[in-house]
Every structure is written in C-alpha cells, then in structure tokens.
C-alpha cells in the first residue's frame, strides 16, 4: 500500500556585506534595516545549498461521538 509523505525543501541563500559601524550590534542592525528596505537582494547567485527532509504524513483522526 502506498503511503503519503510530506517533503520539506529548504534553500539557503547567503551574502556577506561590509559596513562601517561603532559596534557589531550596530553593524547587524544597519544591514538588517538595509535588507528590509530591499537594498540587499539575495537571488540565485547567493545560493549556498538545499536540504530535503521527508516524513510520513500523519493520518488525521476525527472521532465523532
């Protein structure tokens, strides 16, 4: 008998940028803000890997009383 599986595909995109800031925290906040403003766009060139994870789909048990 065939079973049903859910397969999750996770892609990893990565980009490194250089910024000047007083602290590491400020640097991260600056880059996050610029990323949120679409100043950094991660596309296919930023692809670093993919992971596939499969698990058997659980059967839903609906009991009516």
C-alpha positions, 0 to 999 in steps of 0.5 A: 500500500502506498503511503503519503509523505510530506517533503520539506525543501529548504534553500539557503541563500547567503551574502556577506556585506561590509559596513562601517559601524561603532559596534557589531550590534550596530553593524547587524542592525544597519544591514538588517534595516538595509535588507528590509528596505530591499537594498540587499537582494539575495537571488540565485547567485547567493545560493549556498545549498538545499536540504530535503527532509521527508516524513510520513504524513500523519493520518488525521483522526476525527472521532465523532461521538 
